[in-house]
């Protein structure tokens, strides 16, 4: 079935998108974690406009089944395309693992869809010195094997130790300040990585950079932490350049926010993730899934 943003039955670019260099880059995540990716995008591409959608009403994604996440992702992508997006960033590791390929196939010839797993895995492979990489991610992401495939594609000789972290993202999303329970949780997830003697750790959830200092202290100062924001920003910049879609604006672009849950909670927590003011946040309604 064609998404509402596609020309019915044709899969061609709608006429409204033919000159889209000044249209926004769209970013979506299950909650506020993707704001760590948006932060890097705002820094790397200051002349671009952005729209961010946080599906906070259906957070967390990390324990959901892949087919359900594919439905969520199709629905969100259709909404963002209808809003004039010129490129979509799936700033959620679980959604990237489950739905990136589906979205790329569905929107081929319409716009590029960038995920966070492949760029982050490439950076980790480039960073490791001893060939042993750790992964901290949600259970859904670990079960998908997406990072294992991406790391192996970048270098088949690298060893990956994956640790599912079922409650870390919800704890972080729950807000600040962090207490001893968070410290103990982080230590328990880092223990297998210390035993495996990894020298590089992939933060396989966009929430995890918020506890990077805690992770660094637990893992040791010699362990390199790799997050998805900078890697995804570089991939977006390359995609825009290849398509000739980069904004030629001289000044700073605008950014705006939508969420499916409580607006005030999103704004309060989101400011800490973005490290910039959020301003107005619009509430949007989404259903329980999207048709195939």
Secondary structure as UniProt FT lines:
FT   TURN            4..5
FT   TURN            8..10
FT   HELIX           15..17
FT   TURN            21..22
FT   STRAND          25..29
FT   TURN            33..34
FT   HELIX           35..44
FT   TURN            46..47
FT   STRAND          50..54
FT   HELIX           56..58
FT   TURN            62..63
FT   HELIX           66..82
FT   TURN            83..84
FT   STRAND          87..90
FT   HELIX           93..106
FT   TURN            107..110
FT   STRAND          112..114
FT   HELIX           117..127
FT   STRAND          132..137
FT   HELIX           139..144
FT   HELIX           146..154
FT   TURN            156..157
FT   STRAND          159..164
FT   TURN            166..167
FT   HELIX           168..173
FT   HELIX           180..195
FT   TURN            196..197
FT   STRAND          200..204
FT   TURN            206..207
FT   HELIX           208..211
FT   HELIX           212..219
FT   TURN            221..222
FT   STRAND          224..226
FT   HELIX           228..243
FT   STRAND          255..259
FT   HELIX           263..274
FT   STRAND          281..283
//
